[in-house]
Amino acid sequence: MHELKKVYDIENKYRSTIKIESISSDCYLINIGQAILMFRKGYLVDRASINIHVEGSFLKYFDKQLIHVVPSQIDFYHTQVFLNSNPPKLTIISDDSV
């Protein structure tokens, strides 16, 4: 298991691109371009990130969908957040590719 981190431990180079999506009163997702981080009560509990880095690729969380953009294609994933598990989990299921 990863070492617990607080929200303020996010590297400075990502702070200008951070987008926050609230899931519940104490759980939220932070989109930092190359990864989606899930925090609960201020602690990092799960993440989704790009394994193969290509110039210009990024992840975007929008309306319960995770969109992976690469210069040659776009992949869509349905996301589910399980708050009842301990720790909470972020599950990603492939939907479509363009």
DSSP file (Angstrom, degrees, kcal/mol; ACC not computed):
  #  RESIDUE AA STRUCTURE BP1 BP2  ACC     N-H-->O    O-->H-N    N-H-->O    O-->H-N    TCO  KAPPA ALPHA  PHI   PSI    X-CA   Y-CA   Z-CA
    1    1 A M              0   0    0      0, 0.0     3,-0.1     0, 0.0     2,-0.1   0.000 360.0 360.0 360.0 147.2    0.0    0.0    0.0
    2    2 A H        -     0   0    0      1,-0.1     2,-0.2    43,-0.1     3,-0.0  -0.336 360.0 -96.3 -74.0 156.0    1.1    3.5   -0.7
    3    3 A E        -     0   0    0      1,-0.1    -1,-0.1    -2,-0.1     2,-0.1  -0.525  48.1-105.2 -68.1 136.1    2.2    6.0    1.9
    4    4 A L        -     0   0    0     -2,-0.2     2,-0.3    39,-0.1    -1,-0.1  -0.412  42.2-168.4 -66.4 137.7   -0.7    8.3    2.9
    5    5 A K        -     0   0    0     39,-0.2    39,-1.6    -2,-0.1     2,-0.2  -0.942  16.2-129.9-128.9 150.0   -0.4   11.8    1.5
    6    6 A K  B >   -A   43   0A   0     -2,-0.3     3,-2.1    37,-0.2    37,-0.2  -0.580  31.8-107.9 -91.9 160.7   -2.2   15.0    2.2
    7    7 A V  G >  S+     0   0    0     35,-0.7     3,-1.6     1,-0.3    -1,-0.1   0.856 118.0  61.1 -57.0 -37.8   -3.6   17.2   -0.5
    8    8 A Y  G 3  S+     0   0    0      1,-0.3    -1,-0.3    34,-0.1    34,-0.0   0.531  86.4  77.0 -72.0  -2.9   -0.9   19.8    0.0
    9    9 A D  G <   +     0   0    0     -3,-2.1    -1,-0.3     2,-0.1    -2,-0.2   0.487  66.2 118.4 -80.8  -3.3    1.7   17.2   -0.9
   10   10 A I  S <  S-     0   0    0     -3,-1.6     5,-0.1    -4,-0.1    -3,-0.0  -0.430  77.8-101.7 -65.5 134.9    0.9   17.6   -4.6
   11   11 A E    >>  -     0   0    0     -2,-0.1     3,-1.5     1,-0.1     4,-0.6  -0.219  23.6-121.6 -60.5 146.4    3.9   18.9   -6.5
   12   12 A N  G >4 S+     0   0    0      1,-0.3     3,-1.0     2,-0.2     4,-0.4   0.812 107.2  66.1 -59.0 -34.2    3.9   22.6   -7.4
   13   13 A K  G 34 S+     0   0    0      1,-0.2    -1,-0.3     2,-0.1     3,-0.2   0.721 104.1  46.6 -65.0 -19.4    4.2   21.9  -11.2
   14   14 A Y  G X4 S+     0   0    0     -3,-1.5     3,-1.4     1,-0.1     4,-0.4   0.617  87.5  87.0 -94.1 -14.3    0.7   20.4  -11.1
   15   15 A R  G X< S+     0   0    0     -3,-1.0     3,-0.6    -4,-0.6    -1,-0.1   0.773  84.1  55.5 -63.7 -28.1   -1.1   23.1   -9.1
   16   16 A S  G 3  S+     0   0    0     -4,-0.4    -1,-0.3     1,-0.2    -2,-0.1   0.707 112.4  42.7 -77.1 -18.3   -2.0   25.3  -12.0
   17   17 A T  G <  S+     0   0    0     -3,-1.4    -1,-0.2    -4,-0.1     2,-0.2   0.291  82.8 130.3-108.7   9.1   -3.8   22.5  -13.9
   18   18 A I    <   -     0   0    0     -3,-0.6     2,-0.4    -4,-0.4    14,-0.2  -0.446  33.0-173.7 -72.2 132.5   -5.7   21.0  -11.0
   19   19 A K  E     -B   31   0A   0     12,-1.7    12,-3.3    -2,-0.2     2,-0.4  -0.997  10.4-153.4-122.4 131.0   -9.4   20.4  -11.5
   20   20 A I  E     -B   30   0A   0     -2,-0.4     2,-0.5    10,-0.2    10,-0.2  -0.903  10.0-172.4-112.7 132.4  -11.5   19.2   -8.5
   21   21 A E  E     -B   29   0A   0      8,-2.9     8,-3.2    -2,-0.4     2,-0.4  -0.987  20.1-137.0-122.2 120.7  -14.7   17.1   -8.7
   22   22 A S  E     +B   28   0A   0     -2,-0.5     6,-0.3     6,-0.2     3,-0.1  -0.634  24.5 174.0 -81.4 131.1  -16.6   16.5   -5.5
   23   23 A I  S    S-     0   0    0      4,-2.6     2,-0.2     1,-0.4     5,-0.2   0.792  70.2 -19.2-100.0 -43.7  -18.0   12.9   -5.0
   24   24 A S  S    S-     0   0    0      3,-2.2    -1,-0.4    59,-0.0     3,-0.4  -0.815  85.9 -75.2-148.3-173.1  -19.3   13.3   -1.5
   25   25 A S  S    S+     0   0    0     -2,-0.2     3,-0.0     1,-0.2    -3,-0.0   0.768 132.2  22.0 -66.0 -23.9  -18.9   15.6    1.5
   26   26 A D  S    S+     0   0    0      1,-0.1    15,-2.7    15,-0.0     2,-0.4   0.291 115.2  71.5-125.0   9.7  -15.5   14.1    2.3
   27   27 A C  E     + C   0  40A   0     -3,-0.4    -4,-2.6    13,-0.2    -3,-2.2  -0.990  52.9 159.1-131.5 135.1  -14.4   12.4   -1.0
   28   28 A Y  E     -BC  22  39A   0     11,-2.2    11,-2.9    -2,-0.4     2,-0.4  -0.986  31.6-126.9-151.5 158.8  -13.3   14.2   -4.2
   29   29 A L  E     -BC  21  38A   0     -8,-3.2    -8,-2.9    -2,-0.3     2,-0.5  -0.868  16.2-157.5-107.3 141.3  -11.3   13.6   -7.4
   30   30 A I  E     -BC  20  37A   0      7,-3.0     7,-3.0    -2,-0.4     2,-0.6  -0.985   5.2-154.0-120.6 123.8   -8.4   15.8   -8.5
   31   31 A N  E     +BC  19  36A   0    -12,-3.3   -12,-1.7    -2,-0.5     5,-0.2  -0.866  19.6 169.6 -98.2 117.7   -7.5   15.8  -12.2
   32   32 A I        -     0   0    0      3,-2.6     2,-1.4    -2,-0.6   -14,-0.1   0.023  54.3-104.7-118.4  27.3   -3.8   16.7  -12.7
   33   33 A G  S    S+     0   0    0     26,-0.3    26,-3.9     2,-0.3     3,-0.1  -0.482 114.1  41.8  92.0 -67.4   -3.5   15.9  -16.4
   34   34 A Q  S    S+     0   0    0     -2,-1.4    16,-1.8    24,-0.2     2,-0.3   0.496 123.6  26.3 -92.2  -5.1   -1.6   12.7  -16.4
   35   35 A A  E     - D   0  49A   0     14,-0.2    -3,-2.6    24,-0.2     2,-0.5  -0.994  61.2-138.6-154.9 154.7   -3.5   11.2  -13.4
   36   36 A I  E     -CD  31  48A   0     12,-3.2    12,-2.4    -2,-0.3     2,-0.4  -0.988  27.5-161.8-113.7 121.9   -6.8   11.3  -11.6
   37   37 A L  E     -CD  30  47A   0     -7,-3.0    -7,-3.0    -2,-0.5     2,-0.5  -0.875   6.1-151.4-108.6 136.4   -6.3   11.2   -7.8
   38   38 A M  E     -CD  29  46A   0      8,-3.2     7,-3.0    -2,-0.4     8,-1.4  -0.934  15.7-172.9-109.9 124.2   -9.0   10.2   -5.3
   39   39 A F  E     -CD  28  44A   0    -11,-2.9   -11,-2.2    -2,-0.5     2,-0.4  -0.892   9.2-171.9-115.1 143.5   -8.9   11.8   -1.8
   40   40 A R  E >  S-CD  27  43A   0      3,-2.6     3,-1.9    -2,-0.4   -13,-0.2  -0.984  78.1 -11.6-135.3 126.5  -11.0   11.0    1.2
   41   41 A K  T 3  S-     0   0    0    -15,-2.7   -14,-0.1    -2,-0.4     3,-0.1   0.830 131.3 -53.8  53.9  35.6  -10.8   13.1    4.4
   42   42 A G  T 3  S+     0   0    0    -16,-0.3   -35,-0.7     1,-0.2     2,-0.4   0.401 115.5 112.0  85.9  -2.8   -7.6   14.7    2.9
   43   43 A Y  E <  S-AD   6  40A   0     -3,-1.9    -3,-2.6   -37,-0.2     2,-0.5  -0.863  72.2-117.4-109.5 139.2   -5.8   11.4    2.2
   44   44 A L  E     + D   0  39A   0    -39,-1.6    -5,-0.2    -2,-0.4   -39,-0.2  -0.598  40.5 164.5 -69.9 120.5   -4.9   10.0   -1.1
   45   45 A V  E     -     0   0A   0     -7,-3.0     2,-0.3    -2,-0.5    -6,-0.2   0.652  58.7  -1.0-114.7 -22.9   -6.8    6.6   -1.3
   46   46 A D  E     - D   0  38A   0     -8,-1.4    -8,-3.2    43,-0.1    -1,-0.4  -0.983  57.1-166.0-161.0 163.7   -6.7    5.7   -5.0
   47   47 A R  E     - D   0  37A   0     -2,-0.3     2,-0.4   -10,-0.2   -10,-0.2  -0.993  13.8-153.7-152.8 155.0   -5.5    6.9   -8.4
   48   48 A A  E     + D   0  36A   0    -12,-2.4   -12,-3.2    -2,-0.3     2,-0.3  -0.999  31.3 167.2-127.1 128.3   -5.8    6.3  -12.2
   49   49 A S  E     - D   0  35A   0     -2,-0.4     2,-0.4   -14,-0.2   -14,-0.2  -0.911  40.7 -94.5-140.7 166.2   -2.9    7.2  -14.3
   50   50 A I        -     0   0    0    -16,-1.8     3,-0.1    -2,-0.3     9,-0.0  -0.689  27.2-167.8 -82.4 126.6   -1.4    6.9  -17.8
   51   51 A N  S    S+     0   0    0     -2,-0.4     2,-0.6     1,-0.2    -1,-0.2   0.882  78.4  45.4 -82.0 -40.9    1.0    3.9  -18.0
   52   52 A I  S    S-     0   0    0      2,-0.0     2,-0.6     0, 0.0    -1,-0.2  -0.915  81.7-148.8-108.9 113.5    2.5    4.8  -21.4
   53   53 A H        +     0   0    0     -2,-0.6     2,-0.4    -3,-0.1     5,-0.0  -0.719  18.5 177.9 -89.7 121.7    3.4    8.5  -21.7
   54   54 A V    >   -     0   0    0     -2,-0.6     3,-2.3     0, 0.0     2,-0.1  -0.943  43.0 -93.3-118.0 141.8    3.1   10.0  -25.2
   55   55 A E  T 3  S+     0   0    0     -2,-0.4     3,-0.1     1,-0.3    -2,-0.0  -0.332 113.1  15.8 -55.4 124.6    3.7   13.7  -25.9
   56   56 A G  T 3  S+     0   0    0      1,-0.3    -1,-0.3    14,-0.1     2,-0.3   0.477  93.4 132.2  89.8   3.4    0.4   15.5  -25.7
   57   57 A S    <   +     0   0    0     -3,-2.3    -1,-0.3    13,-0.1     2,-0.3  -0.643  25.3 158.3 -89.0 147.4   -1.6   12.7  -23.9
   58   58 A F  E     -E   69   0B   0     11,-1.9    11,-2.7    -2,-0.3     2,-0.4  -0.983  35.1-121.4-158.5 164.2   -3.7   13.5  -20.9
   59   59 A L  E     -E   68   0B   0    -26,-3.9     2,-0.4    -2,-0.3   -26,-0.3  -0.876  23.1-171.9-108.7 143.5   -6.6   12.2  -18.8
   60   60 A K  E     -E   67   0B   0      7,-2.1     7,-3.1    -2,-0.4     2,-0.6  -0.990  13.4-149.6-138.0 128.9   -9.8   14.3  -18.2
   61   61 A Y  E     +E   66   0B   0     -2,-0.4     2,-0.3     5,-0.2     5,-0.2  -0.873  29.4 161.5 -97.6 123.1  -12.6   13.4  -15.8
   62   62 A F  E >   -E   65   0B   0      3,-3.1     3,-1.2    -2,-0.6    -2,-0.1  -0.945  61.4 -19.4-148.0 120.6  -16.0   14.7  -17.1
   63   63 A D  T 3  S-     0   0    0     -2,-0.3     3,-0.1     1,-0.3    -1,-0.1   0.903 126.0 -47.3  51.2  54.4  -19.5   13.6  -16.1
   64   64 A K  T 3  S+     0   0    0      1,-0.2    15,-2.1    14,-0.1     2,-0.4   0.653 119.8 108.4  61.9  19.8  -18.6   10.2  -14.5
   65   65 A Q  E <   -EF  62  78B   0     -3,-1.2    -3,-3.1    13,-0.2     2,-0.5  -0.969  60.8-144.9-124.4 143.5  -16.4    9.4  -17.6
   66   66 A L  E     -EF  61  77B   0     11,-3.2    11,-2.5    -2,-0.4     2,-0.5  -0.929  17.1-161.5-104.1 125.7  -12.7    9.3  -17.8
   67   67 A I  E     -EF  60  76B   0     -7,-3.1    -7,-2.1    -2,-0.5     2,-0.6  -0.940   4.6-162.3-114.1 123.1  -11.4   10.5  -21.2
   68   68 A H  E     -EF  59  75B   0      7,-2.8     7,-2.8    -2,-0.5     2,-0.5  -0.922  11.2-163.9-106.4 115.3   -7.9    9.5  -22.3
   69   69 A V  E     +EF  58  74B   0    -11,-2.7   -11,-1.9    -2,-0.6     5,-0.2  -0.888  14.9 169.0-107.6 123.6   -6.7   11.8  -25.1
   70   70 A V  E >   - F   0  73B   0      3,-2.8     3,-1.3    -2,-0.5   -13,-0.1  -0.930  48.8-107.6-122.7 149.5   -3.7   10.8  -27.3
   71   71 A P  T 3  S+     0   0    0      0, 0.0     3,-0.1     0, 0.0   -15,-0.1   0.778 119.5  38.5 -50.9 -29.1   -2.8   12.7  -30.5
   72   72 A S  T 3  S+     0   0    0      1,-0.2     2,-0.3    -3,-0.0    -3,-0.0   0.560 125.9  10.1-101.1  -8.5   -4.0    9.8  -32.6
   73   73 A Q  E <   -F   70   0B   0     -3,-1.3    -3,-2.8     2,-0.0     2,-0.4  -0.989  55.0-136.3-161.4 165.9   -7.1    8.6  -30.6
   74   74 A I  E     -F   69   0B   0     -2,-0.3    24,-3.2    -5,-0.2     2,-0.4  -0.999  18.9-162.2-130.3 128.6   -9.5    9.3  -27.8
   75   75 A D  E     -FG  68  97B   0     -7,-2.8    -7,-2.8    -2,-0.4     2,-0.4  -0.916   4.7-153.6-113.2 138.0  -10.6    6.5  -25.4
   76   76 A F  E     -FG  67  96B   0     20,-3.2    19,-3.1    -2,-0.4    20,-1.3  -0.923  12.0-175.4-112.8 134.8  -13.7    6.8  -23.1
   77   77 A Y  E     -FG  66  94B   0    -11,-2.5   -11,-3.2    -2,-0.4     2,-0.4  -0.990  22.2-133.8-130.1 136.9  -14.0    4.9  -19.8
   78   78 A H  E     -FG  65  93B   0     15,-3.3    15,-2.8    -2,-0.4     2,-0.4  -0.749  27.5-152.3 -84.7 134.2  -16.9    4.7  -17.5
   79   79 A T  E     - G   0  92B   0    -15,-2.1     2,-0.4    -2,-0.4    13,-0.2  -0.877  13.2-171.0-113.0 143.1  -15.9    5.3  -13.9
   80   80 A Q  E     - G   0  91B   0     11,-2.5    11,-3.2    -2,-0.4     2,-0.5  -0.995  10.2-152.6-128.4 137.3  -17.4    4.0  -10.7
   81   81 A V  E     - G   0  90B   0     -2,-0.4     2,-0.8     9,-0.2     9,-0.2  -0.952   3.9-159.2-111.6 122.2  -16.5    5.2   -7.2
   82   82 A F  E     + G   0  89B   0      7,-2.8     7,-1.7    -2,-0.5     3,-0.3  -0.853  17.0 170.9-103.0  99.9  -17.0    2.6   -4.4
   83   83 A L  S    S+     0   0    0     -2,-0.8    -1,-0.2     5,-0.2     7,-0.0   0.680  71.5  66.2 -81.5 -19.0  -17.2    4.6   -1.1
   84   84 A N  S    S+     0   0    0      5,-0.1    -1,-0.2     3,-0.1     2,-0.1   0.718  85.0  85.0 -78.4 -20.3  -18.3    1.6    0.9
   85   85 A S  S    S-     0   0    0     -3,-0.3     4,-0.0     4,-0.1     0, 0.0  -0.396  91.5-100.7 -76.4 160.8  -15.1   -0.3    0.5
   86   86 A N  S    S+     0   0    0      1,-0.2    -2,-0.1     2,-0.1    -3,-0.1  -0.930 114.5  19.9-126.9 107.8  -12.2    0.5    2.8
   87   87 A P  S    S-     0   0    0      0, 0.0    -1,-0.2     0, 0.0    -3,-0.1   0.606 111.7-109.9 -76.4 162.8  -10.3    2.3    1.4
   88   88 A P        -     0   0    0      0, 0.0     2,-0.3     0, 0.0    -5,-0.2  -0.230  36.3-143.3 -57.8 148.8  -12.6    3.7   -1.3
   89   89 A K  E     -G   82   0B   0     -7,-1.7    -7,-2.8   -43,-0.1     2,-0.5  -0.894  10.7-146.1-122.2 148.2  -11.9    2.4   -4.8
   90   90 A L  E     -G   81   0B   0     -2,-0.3     2,-0.4    -9,-0.2    -9,-0.2  -0.965  21.4-164.8-109.5 118.4  -12.1    4.0   -8.3
   91   91 A T  E     -G   80   0B   0    -11,-3.2   -11,-2.5    -2,-0.5     2,-0.4  -0.894   2.1-160.5-111.0 136.9  -13.1    1.5  -11.0
   92   92 A I  E     -G   79   0B   0     -2,-0.4     2,-0.4   -13,-0.2   -13,-0.2  -0.964   6.8-174.9-121.5 128.5  -12.6    2.1  -14.7
   93   93 A I  E     -G   78   0B   0    -15,-2.8   -15,-3.3    -2,-0.4     2,-0.1  -0.988  30.2-115.6-125.1 128.8  -14.5    0.2  -17.4
   94   94 A S  E     +G   77   0B   0     -2,-0.4   -17,-0.3   -17,-0.2     3,-0.1  -0.382  37.1 168.1 -65.3 134.9  -13.7    0.8  -21.1
   95   95 A D  E     -     0   0B   0    -19,-3.1     2,-0.3     1,-0.4   -18,-0.2   0.773  54.7 -22.9-110.0 -55.3  -16.6    2.3  -23.1
   96   96 A D  E     -G   76   0B   0    -20,-1.3   -20,-3.2     0, 0.0    -1,-0.4  -0.966  44.2-146.0-157.8 164.3  -15.5    3.4  -26.6
   97   97 A S  E      G   75   0B   0     -2,-0.3   -22,-0.2   -22,-0.2   -24,-0.0  -0.996 360.0 360.0-142.2 137.0  -12.5    4.5  -28.6
   98   98 A V              0   0    0    -24,-3.2   -23,-0.2    -2,-0.3    -1,-0.1   0.335 360.0 360.0-119.2 360.0  -12.3    7.1  -31.5
